[in-house]
Amino acid sequence: MLILYPAYVAGRVGKVCAKEVLSGDYPSERWLIQVNSEDIVVSLNSKEFEVVNDDFEIS
């Protein structure tokens, strides 16, 4: 998937790890994304990334 925001990781490709879970096991509307080019995981809402296919075309 292609990360759109925030600016410090925008344009990079990442992998969806899991849906974020808040304390008390409450589900969040955010997703945990592993950034491929860096050793970091970011928490993004669904408007901050775009799912792409294996050829990196927006699906």
PDB file of N, CA, C and O in Angstrom:
ATOM      1  N   MET A   1       0.822  -1.158   0.000  1.00  0.00           N
ATOM      2  CA  MET A   1       0.000   0.000   0.000  1.00  0.00           C
ATOM      3  C   MET A   1       0.870   1.226   0.000  1.00  0.00           C
ATOM      4  O   MET A   1       2.009   1.198   0.465  1.00  0.00           O
ATOM      5  N   LEU A   2       0.329   2.301  -0.523  1.00  0.00           N
ATOM      6  CA  LEU A   2       1.052   3.558  -0.660  1.00  0.00           C
ATOM      7  C   LEU A   2       0.602   4.501   0.447  1.00  0.00           C
ATOM      8  O   LEU A   2      -0.594   4.725   0.632  1.00  0.00           O
ATOM      9  N   ILE A   3       1.562   5.053   1.181  1.00  0.00           N
ATOM     10  CA  ILE A   3       1.238   5.974   2.277  1.00  0.00           C
ATOM     11  C   ILE A   3       1.098   7.382   1.711  1.00  0.00           C
ATOM     12  O   ILE A   3       1.981   7.865   1.004  1.00  0.00           O
ATOM     13  N   LEU A   4      -0.022   8.037   2.029  1.00  0.00           N
ATOM     14  CA  LEU A   4      -0.295   9.385   1.542  1.00  0.00           C
ATOM     15  C   LEU A   4       0.074  10.457   2.561  1.00  0.00           C
ATOM     16  O   LEU A   4       0.568  11.520   2.184  1.00  0.00           O
ATOM     17  N   TYR A   5      -0.151  10.203   3.808  1.00  0.00           N
ATOM     18  CA  TYR A   5       0.118  11.137   4.912  1.00  0.00           C
ATOM     19  C   TYR A   5       0.604  10.329   6.102  1.00  0.00           C
ATOM     20  O   TYR A   5       0.333   9.129   6.147  1.00  0.00           O
ATOM     21  N   PRO A   6       1.281  10.891   7.039  1.00  0.00           N
ATOM     22  CA  PRO A   6       1.822  12.241   7.174  1.00  0.00           C
ATOM     23  C   PRO A   6       3.039  12.461   6.285  1.00  0.00           C
ATOM     24  O   PRO A   6       3.577  11.521   5.701  1.00  0.00           O
ATOM     25  N   ALA A   7       3.458  13.702   6.193  1.00  0.00           N
ATOM     26  CA  ALA A   7       4.501  14.104   5.246  1.00  0.00           C
ATOM     27  C   ALA A   7       5.806  13.322   5.407  1.00  0.00           C
ATOM     28  O   ALA A   7       6.464  13.025   4.410  1.00  0.00           O
ATOM     29  N   TYR A   8       6.194  12.984   6.636  1.00  0.00           N
ATOM     30  CA  TYR A   8       7.494  12.335   6.830  1.00  0.00           C
ATOM     31  C   TYR A   8       7.554  10.906   6.299  1.00  0.00           C
ATOM     32  O   TYR A   8       8.644  10.342   6.205  1.00  0.00           O
ATOM     33  N   VAL A   9       6.425  10.307   5.952  1.00  0.00           N
ATOM     34  CA  VAL A   9       6.424   8.975   5.324  1.00  0.00           C
ATOM     35  C   VAL A   9       5.609   8.945   4.033  1.00  0.00           C
ATOM     36  O   VAL A   9       5.464   7.886   3.424  1.00  0.00           O
ATOM     37  N   ALA A  10       5.085  10.074   3.613  1.00  0.00           N
ATOM     38  CA  ALA A  10       4.268  10.147   2.384  1.00  0.00           C
ATOM     39  C   ALA A  10       5.080   9.695   1.172  1.00  0.00           C
ATOM     40  O   ALA A  10       6.251  10.045   1.028  1.00  0.00           O
ATOM     41  N   GLY A  11       4.440   8.915   0.310  1.00  0.00           N
ATOM     42  CA  GLY A  11       5.078   8.418  -0.900  1.00  0.00           C
ATOM     43  C   GLY A  11       5.805   7.096  -0.721  1.00  0.00           C
ATOM     44  O   GLY A  11       6.254   6.493  -1.696  1.00  0.00           O
ATOM     45  N   ARG A  12       5.921   6.651   0.506  1.00  0.00           N
ATOM     46  CA  ARG A  12       6.590   5.371   0.759  1.00  0.00           C
ATOM     47  C   ARG A  12       5.568   4.238   0.704  1.00  0.00           C
ATOM     48  O   ARG A  12       4.362   4.447   0.836  1.00  0.00           O
ATOM     49  N   VAL A  13       6.097   3.035   0.504  1.00  0.00           N
ATOM     50  CA  VAL A  13       5.264   1.839   0.455  1.00  0.00           C
ATOM     51  C   VAL A  13       5.329   1.166   1.819  1.00  0.00           C
ATOM     52  O   VAL A  13       6.368   1.173   2.479  1.00  0.00           O
ATOM     53  N   GLY A  14       4.216   0.588   2.228  1.00  0.00           N
ATOM     54  CA  GLY A  14       4.175  -0.092   3.507  1.00  0.00           C
ATOM     55  C   GLY A  14       3.310  -1.331   3.461  1.00  0.00           C
ATOM     56  O   GLY A  14       2.711  -1.659   2.437  1.00  0.00           O
ATOM     57  N   LYS A  15       3.257  -2.012   4.590  1.00  0.00           N
ATOM     58  CA  LYS A  15       2.479  -3.238   4.716  1.00  0.00           C
ATOM     59  C   LYS A  15       1.549  -3.092   5.915  1.00  0.00           C
ATOM     60  O   LYS A  15       1.979  -2.686   6.994  1.00  0.00           O
ATOM     61  N   VAL A  16       0.275  -3.423   5.724  1.00  0.00           N
ATOM     62  CA  VAL A  16      -0.684  -3.377   6.824  1.00  0.00           C
ATOM     63  C   VAL A  16      -0.369  -4.520   7.780  1.00  0.00           C
ATOM     64  O   VAL A  16      -0.353  -5.685   7.384  1.00  0.00           O
ATOM     65  N   CYS A  17      -0.118  -4.178   9.045  1.00  0.00           N
ATOM     66  CA  CYS A  17       0.190  -5.193  10.055  1.00  0.00           C
ATOM     67  C   CYS A  17      -1.071  -5.663  10.767  1.00  0.00           C
ATOM     68  O   CYS A  17      -1.293  -6.864  10.923  1.00  0.00           O
ATOM     69  N   ALA A  18      -1.899  -4.706  11.201  1.00  0.00           N
ATOM     70  CA  ALA A  18      -3.094  -5.050  11.976  1.00  0.00           C
ATOM     71  C   ALA A  18      -3.932  -3.807  12.207  1.00  0.00           C
ATOM     72  O   ALA A  18      -3.466  -2.681  12.028  1.00  0.00           O
ATOM     73  N   LYS A  19      -5.164  -4.028  12.603  1.00  0.00           N
ATOM     74  CA  LYS A  19      -6.023  -2.936  13.047  1.00  0.00           C
ATOM     75  C   LYS A  19      -5.565  -2.543  14.455  1.00  0.00           C
ATOM     76  O   LYS A  19      -5.293  -3.408  15.288  1.00  0.00           O
ATOM     77  N   GLU A  20      -5.483  -1.259  14.710  1.00  0.00           N
ATOM     78  CA  GLU A  20      -5.040  -0.793  16.025  1.00  0.00           C
ATOM     79  C   GLU A  20      -6.098  -1.106  17.078  1.00  0.00           C
ATOM     80  O   GLU A  20      -7.296  -0.954  16.835  1.00  0.00           O
ATOM     81  N   VAL A  21      -5.644  -1.545  18.246  1.00  0.00           N
ATOM     82  CA  VAL A  21      -6.532  -1.847  19.370  1.00  0.00           C
ATOM     83  C   VAL A  21      -6.111  -0.962  20.538  1.00  0.00           C
ATOM     84  O   VAL A  21      -4.939  -0.933  20.913  1.00  0.00           O
ATOM     85  N   LEU A  22      -7.064  -0.249  21.106  1.00  0.00           N
ATOM     86  CA  LEU A  22      -6.800   0.644  22.225  1.00  0.00           C
ATOM     87  C   LEU A  22      -6.796  -0.132  23.539  1.00  0.00           C
ATOM     88  O   LEU A  22      -7.176  -1.302  23.578  1.00  0.00           O
ATOM     89  N   SER A  23      -6.370   0.523  24.602  1.00  0.00           N
ATOM     90  CA  SER A  23      -6.368  -0.143  25.903  1.00  0.00           C
ATOM     91  C   SER A  23      -7.778  -0.600  26.246  1.00  0.00           C
ATOM     92  O   SER A  23      -8.753   0.057  25.881  1.00  0.00           O
ATOM     93  N   GLY A  24      -7.888  -1.695  26.929  1.00  0.00           N
ATOM     94  CA  GLY A  24      -9.187  -2.274  27.238  1.00  0.00           C
ATOM     95  C   GLY A  24      -9.760  -3.061  26.074  1.00  0.00           C
ATOM     96  O   GLY A  24     -10.947  -3.390  26.070  1.00  0.00           O
ATOM     97  N   ASP A  25      -8.917  -3.370  25.074  1.00  0.00           N
ATOM     98  CA  ASP A  25      -9.315  -4.124  23.874  1.00  0.00           C
ATOM     99  C   ASP A  25     -10.392  -3.431  23.046  1.00  0.00           C
ATOM    100  O   ASP A  25     -11.175  -4.098  22.369  1.00  0.00           O
ATOM    101  N   TYR A  26     -10.439  -2.103  23.092  1.00  0.00           N
ATOM    102  CA  TYR A  26     -11.393  -1.358  22.267  1.00  0.00           C
ATOM    103  C   TYR A  26     -10.798  -1.158  20.878  1.00  0.00           C
ATOM    104  O   TYR A  26      -9.677  -0.663  20.756  1.00  0.00           O
ATOM    105  N   PRO A  27     -11.526  -1.532  19.831  1.00  0.00           N
ATOM    106  CA  PRO A  27     -10.999  -1.366  18.468  1.00  0.00           C
ATOM    107  C   PRO A  27     -10.916   0.116  18.092  1.00  0.00           C
ATOM    108  O   PRO A  27     -11.741   0.931  18.507  1.00  0.00           O
ATOM    109  N   SER A  28      -9.921   0.428  17.314  1.00  0.00           N
ATOM    110  CA  SER A  28      -9.707   1.781  16.813  1.00  0.00           C
ATOM    111  C   SER A  28     -10.119   1.815  15.345  1.00  0.00           C
ATOM    112  O   SER A  28     -10.319   0.770  14.726  1.00  0.00           O
ATOM    113  N   GLU A  29     -10.243   3.004  14.799  1.00  0.00           N
ATOM    114  CA  GLU A  29     -10.502   3.154  13.361  1.00  0.00           C
ATOM    115  C   GLU A  29      -9.191   3.328  12.598  1.00  0.00           C
ATOM    116  O   GLU A  29      -9.199   3.705  11.426  1.00  0.00           O
ATOM    117  N   ARG A  30      -8.074   3.056  13.253  1.00  0.00           N
ATOM    118  CA  ARG A  30      -6.763   3.247  12.659  1.00  0.00           C
ATOM    119  C   ARG A  30      -6.087   1.898  12.387  1.00  0.00           C
ATOM    120  O   ARG A  30      -6.451   0.877  12.971  1.00  0.00           O
ATOM    121  N   TRP A  31      -5.098   1.919  11.489  1.00  0.00           N
ATOM    122  CA  TRP A  31      -4.369   0.725  11.098  1.00  0.00           C
ATOM    123  C   TRP A  31      -2.893   0.901  11.406  1.00  0.00           C
ATOM    124  O   TRP A  31      -2.354   2.000  11.272  1.00  0.00           O
ATOM    125  N   LEU A  32      -2.236  -0.177  11.819  1.00  0.00           N
ATOM    126  CA  LEU A  32      -0.798  -0.160  12.053  1.00  0.00           C
ATOM    127  C   LEU A  32      -0.101  -0.570  10.753  1.00  0.00           C
ATOM    128  O   LEU A  32      -0.347  -1.651  10.217  1.00  0.00           O
ATOM    129  N   ILE A  33       0.763   0.305  10.260  1.00  0.00           N
ATOM    130  CA  ILE A  33       1.414   0.126   8.969  1.00  0.00           C
ATOM    131  C   ILE A  33       2.926   0.081   9.164  1.00  0.00           C
ATOM    132  O   ILE A  33       3.506   1.003   9.737  1.00  0.00           O
ATOM    133  N   GLN A  34       3.572  -0.994   8.687  1.00  0.00           N
ATOM    134  CA  GLN A  34       5.033  -1.100   8.688  1.00  0.00           C
ATOM    135  C   GLN A  34       5.548  -0.416   7.433  1.00  0.00           C
ATOM    136  O   GLN A  34       5.195  -0.814   6.324  1.00  0.00           O
ATOM    137  N   VAL A  35       6.379   0.607   7.592  1.00  0.00           N
ATOM    138  CA  VAL A  35       6.959   1.321   6.454  1.00  0.00           C
ATOM    139  C   VAL A  35       8.128   0.493   5.930  1.00  0.00           C
ATOM    140  O   VAL A  35       9.060   0.193   6.675  1.00  0.00           O
ATOM    141  N   ASN A  36       8.081   0.121   4.640  1.00  0.00           N
ATOM    142  CA  ASN A  36       9.087  -0.776   4.066  1.00  0.00           C
ATOM    143  C   ASN A  36      10.494  -0.210   4.089  1.00  0.00           C
ATOM    144  O   ASN A  36      11.441  -0.946   4.369  1.00  0.00           O
ATOM    145  N   SER A  37      10.660   1.062   3.805  1.00  0.00           N
ATOM    146  CA  SER A  37      11.998   1.635   3.668  1.00  0.00           C
ATOM    147  C   SER A  37      12.622   2.050   4.997  1.00  0.00           C
ATOM    148  O   SER A  37      13.775   2.478   5.031  1.00  0.00           O
ATOM    149  N   GLU A  38      11.879   1.929   6.083  1.00  0.00           N
ATOM    150  CA  GLU A  38      12.375   2.325   7.395  1.00  0.00           C
ATOM    151  C   GLU A  38      11.937   1.302   8.430  1.00  0.00           C
ATOM    152  O   GLU A  38      11.020   0.517   8.189  1.00  0.00           O
ATOM    153  N   ASP A  39      12.575   1.312   9.547  1.00  0.00           N
ATOM    154  CA  ASP A  39      12.248   0.376  10.620  1.00  0.00           C
ATOM    155  C   ASP A  39      11.264   1.036  11.591  1.00  0.00           C
ATOM    156  O   ASP A  39      11.543   1.176  12.781  1.00  0.00           O
ATOM    157  N   ILE A  40      10.104   1.438  11.052  1.00  0.00           N
ATOM    158  CA  ILE A  40       9.083   2.081  11.888  1.00  0.00           C
ATOM    159  C   ILE A  40       7.698   1.555  11.543  1.00  0.00           C
ATOM    160  O   ILE A  40       7.454   1.056  10.445  1.00  0.00           O
ATOM    161  N   VAL A  41       6.811   1.680  12.502  1.00  0.00           N
ATOM    162  CA  VAL A  41       5.395   1.372  12.312  1.00  0.00           C
ATOM    163  C   VAL A  41       4.634   2.652  12.611  1.00  0.00           C
ATOM    164  O   VAL A  41       4.891   3.311  13.618  1.00  0.00           O
ATOM    165  N   VAL A  42       3.690   3.007  11.733  1.00  0.00           N
ATOM    166  CA  VAL A  42       2.873   4.201  11.941  1.00  0.00           C
ATOM    167  C   VAL A  42       1.412   3.797  12.096  1.00  0.00           C
ATOM    168  O   VAL A  42       0.989   2.754  11.598  1.00  0.00           O
ATOM    169  N   SER A  43       0.658   4.623  12.784  1.00  0.00           N
ATOM    170  CA  SER A  43      -0.772   4.420  12.965  1.00  0.00           C
ATOM    171  C   SER A  43      -1.494   5.394  12.039  1.00  0.00           C
ATOM    172  O   SER A  43      -1.392   6.610  12.199  1.00  0.00           O
ATOM    173  N   LEU A  44      -2.229   4.841  11.061  1.00  0.00           N
ATOM    174  CA  LEU A  44      -2.889   5.680  10.058  1.00  0.00           C
ATOM    175  C   LEU A  44      -4.373   5.380   9.981  1.00  0.00           C
ATOM    176  O   LEU A  44      -4.802   4.248  10.204  1.00  0.00           O
ATOM    177  N   ASN A  45      -5.159   6.413   9.662  1.00  0.00           N
ATOM    178  CA  ASN A  45      -6.568   6.155   9.368  1.00  0.00           C
ATOM    179  C   ASN A  45      -6.678   5.794   7.887  1.00  0.00           C
ATOM    180  O   ASN A  45      -5.722   5.979   7.134  1.00  0.00           O
ATOM    181  N   SER A  46      -7.811   5.292   7.473  1.00  0.00           N
ATOM    182  CA  SER A  46      -7.957   4.758   6.111  1.00  0.00           C
ATOM    183  C   SER A  46      -7.811   5.812   5.018  1.00  0.00           C
ATOM    184  O   SER A  46      -7.624   5.451   3.855  1.00  0.00           O
ATOM    185  N   LYS A  47      -7.887   7.094   5.346  1.00  0.00           N
ATOM    186  CA  LYS A  47      -7.718   8.154   4.344  1.00  0.00           C
ATOM    187  C   LYS A  47      -6.250   8.536   4.166  1.00  0.00           C
ATOM    188  O   LYS A  47      -5.922   9.331   3.286  1.00  0.00           O
ATOM    189  N   GLU A  48      -5.371   7.978   4.988  1.00  0.00           N
ATOM    190  CA  GLU A  48      -3.962   8.323   4.932  1.00  0.00           C
ATOM    191  C   GLU A  48      -3.120   7.325   4.138  1.00  0.00           C
ATOM    192  O   GLU A  48      -1.903   7.483   4.035  1.00  0.00           O
ATOM    193  N   PHE A  49      -3.764   6.301   3.579  1.00  0.00           N
ATOM    194  CA  PHE A  49      -3.035   5.363   2.719  1.00  0.00           C
ATOM    195  C   PHE A  49      -3.956   4.866   1.624  1.00  0.00           C
ATOM    196  O   PHE A  49      -5.179   4.964   1.724  1.00  0.00           O
ATOM    197  N   GLU A  50      -3.342   4.325   0.565  1.00  0.00           N
ATOM    198  CA  GLU A  50      -4.060   3.834  -0.613  1.00  0.00           C
ATOM    199  C   GLU A  50      -3.592   2.411  -0.884  1.00  0.00           C
ATOM    200  O   GLU A  50      -2.390   2.150  -0.928  1.00  0.00           O
ATOM    201  N   VAL A  51      -4.524   1.499  -1.065  1.00  0.00           N
ATOM    202  CA  VAL A  51      -4.180   0.110  -1.369  1.00  0.00           C
ATOM    203  C   VAL A  51      -3.795   0.023  -2.845  1.00  0.00           C
ATOM    204  O   VAL A  51      -4.505   0.532  -3.711  1.00  0.00           O
ATOM    205  N   VAL A  52      -2.664  -0.627  -3.121  1.00  0.00           N
ATOM    206  CA  VAL A  52      -2.189  -0.803  -4.492  1.00  0.00           C
ATOM    207  C   VAL A  52      -1.975  -2.290  -4.760  1.00  0.00           C
ATOM    208  O   VAL A  52      -1.836  -3.079  -3.825  1.00  0.00           O
ATOM    209  N   ASN A  53      -1.949  -2.672  -6.036  1.00  0.00           N
ATOM    210  CA  ASN A  53      -1.690  -4.074  -6.370  1.00  0.00           C
ATOM    211  C   ASN A  53      -0.188  -4.313  -6.457  1.00  0.00           C
ATOM    212  O   ASN A  53       0.590  -3.403  -6.170  1.00  0.00           O
ATOM    213  N   ASP A  54       0.233  -5.495  -6.839  1.00  0.00           N
ATOM    214  CA  ASP A  54       1.649  -5.861  -6.863  1.00  0.00           C
ATOM    215  C   ASP A  54       2.470  -5.019  -7.840  1.00  0.00           C
ATOM    216  O   ASP A  54       3.686  -4.903  -7.682  1.00  0.00           O
ATOM    217  N   ASP A  55       1.828  -4.438  -8.837  1.00  0.00           N
ATOM    218  CA  ASP A  55       2.524  -3.596  -9.814  1.00  0.00           C
ATOM    219  C   ASP A  55       2.524  -2.140  -9.382  1.00  0.00           C
ATOM    220  O   ASP A  55       2.928  -1.267 -10.150  1.00  0.00           O
ATOM    221  N   PHE A  56       2.074  -1.868  -8.160  1.00  0.00           N
ATOM    222  CA  PHE A  56       1.994  -0.536  -7.579  1.00  0.00           C
ATOM    223  C   PHE A  56       1.049   0.378  -8.351  1.00  0.00           C
ATOM    224  O   PHE A  56       1.275   1.585  -8.437  1.00  0.00           O
ATOM    225  N   GLU A  57      -0.002  -0.196  -8.906  1.00  0.00           N
ATOM    226  CA  GLU A  57      -1.067   0.589  -9.506  1.00  0.00           C
ATOM    227  C   GLU A  57      -2.167   0.738  -8.490  1.00  0.00           C
ATOM    228  O   GLU A  57      -2.515  -0.221  -7.801  1.00  0.00           O
ATOM    229  N   ILE A  58      -2.721   1.927  -8.386  1.00  0.00           N
ATOM    230  CA  ILE A  58      -3.804   2.158  -7.425  1.00  0.00           C
ATOM    231  C   ILE A  58      -4.998   1.332  -7.829  1.00  0.00           C
ATOM    232  O   ILE A  58      -5.427   1.363  -8.982  1.00  0.00           O
ATOM    233  N   SER A  59      -5.546   0.577  -6.858  1.00  0.00           N
ATOM    234  CA  SER A  59      -6.701  -0.284  -7.160  1.00  0.00           C
ATOM    235  C   SER A  59      -7.984   0.336  -6.644  1.00  0.00           C
ATOM    236  O   SER A  59      -9.058  -0.243  -6.805  1.00  0.00           O
TER     237      SER A  59
END
